[in-house]
Amino acid sequence: MIIHFAGLGSMGSGMATACLRAGHEVHGTDPSAERLAALVAAGGHALTEGSPAADIAVSVVLNADQSRAAIFGAGGLASRLAPGGVILGCATVAPDFAREMEAQAQAMGLHYLDAPISGGAGKAATGQLTVMASGTPDAFTTARPALDAMAETVFELGDSAGPASAMKAVNQLLAGVHIAAMAEALTFGMTQGISPEKFHQVIPRCAGTSWMLENRAPHIVAGDYTPHSQVNIWPKDLGIVLDIARDARFSAPITAAALQQYLAAAGMGLGREDDAAVAKVYARNAGLTLPGEAG
């Protein structure tokens, strides 16, 4: 299959590479020349005016605005698809936006799969993502070669766009809260003489653990905030959760509290650091020194 990618960041690059390993012809575009060069070095191609029409297009950009531009903007993915091709929208967006994208694609004679992803950069690179997907049976059938290459698990959540993005919002509520809770617990432990190293030895073996704790706490222990997932992701994603909650007249106070910590981290200039850097908000407020920081 010929697959076009828009977005070659920590997730998109791994997904594109997984498609290459599966034997597909991959063409990609990204604002970063370095990321594009990495795709070419792996056997892919830069997406240009001369690129062949795609069977499948995958949008792995940051948000709704970028998704709209990447898919339906001038020279966007939709304009480069073969008739009957499918667009996979993988960004975290509101369900109403996913439905809007589906309607626009269908008006062009294209399929659209609402296909947000989970699993992190590591699983993207190994083709072991979890995809929460909803769309027509034809959209699933057309997208199957890419899904098989990129994902270990595909949940089929409905026959139209929207349900998958709703499920992703539920996941992001938990993920964002869990990272903030991990940071709060780790720094609280420091006030009681429990080092981050000891925290990470003990808590992953106890009932209070979570996948996010086990994945992100090592970043704090190492004092390494190289961004695998940036702090800046969470004001967007938890903002989407709270927008949906407001429309549903649902109170989400724990989500709102977590959002404030990410906003504080961004305000401290940490927006482009790994999201584990939210621990620095707690450390600053408590006068604590995290690993790798000067006392």
Buried (B, 14 or more C-beta within 10 A) or exposed (E): BBBBBBBBBBBBBBBBBBBBBBEBBBBBBBEEEEBBEBBEEBEBBBBEEEBEEBBBBBBBBBBBEBBBBBBBBEEBBBEBBBEEBBBBBBBBBBBBBBBBBBEBBBEBEBBBBBBBBBBBBEBBBBBBBBBBBBBBEEBBEBBBBBBEBBBEEBBBBBEBBBBBBBBBBEBBBBBBBBBBBBBBBBBBBBEEEBEBBEBBEEBBEEEEBBBBBEBBBBBBBBEBBEBBBBBBBBBBBBBBBBEBBEEEEEEBEBBEEBBEBBBBBBEBEBBEBBBBBBBBBBBBEEEBEBEEEEE
